[in-house]
């Protein structure tokens, strides 16, 4: 498994985690819980964005891995 495919797999996993946080956020009733989930969701979005940029860099530097 290439580094690019491992990073892509990690991004997909994090997106699944984000979907779970979104679901919990919609059903959470306590404001403190909603704030915590919202902050963590923001952090996760930042990480996902960073990793997606890294995938683009990896694919540019190693075009043979593009699309894997």
N, C-alpha and C positions, 0 to 999 in steps of 0.2 A: 504494500500500500504506500503510495507516494505521500509526501508531506502535504501537497495541495489537497489530496483526497481526504487526508486526516483532518485538515482544517475545515474542509467543507462538511465533513461528518460532524465535527464539533459544532459548527454553525447550525446545522439542522437540529441537533440535540438541544442547543440553547433556544432555538425558536420554539421547540416543543415545550421547554420549561417556561418560556415567556407566555405561551398560550395557557398553560396551567395557572400562572400567576394572574393573568387577565381574568380567568374564570373565578378564581378565589376572590379577586377584587370586586367582581360584580355581585358576589353573594355575601361578602363581608358586611357586617352591620356596625361594628364598632369603628369609630373614627380613627382611633390609634392604629388599628389593624389595617385599615384602608390606606393610611399614610405610609405605613411600613411597606405594604405591598407596592404602593405607587413609587416609592423611592427605589425599591429593589428592581422594579420594572424599568425605571429610567436607567439605572446602572447596567442592567442586562442589555438594554437597547444600545447603550454606548459600546459595550463589549462586542455585541453582534456587528455593529457598524465597523468597528476597528478590524475585526476578523475578516469581514467581507472585503475591506480594502486590502488586507494582507493577501487574500486569495487572488485578487486582481494583480497584485505585485508579483506573486509567485507565478501566475499564468503568463505574465509579460516576460519575466526573466527566464522561465522554462516553458516555452510554447508547446512542447510535446505533452505537457500535462493538462493542457486546456481541454475542458469538457469532461474530465474524469471525475 
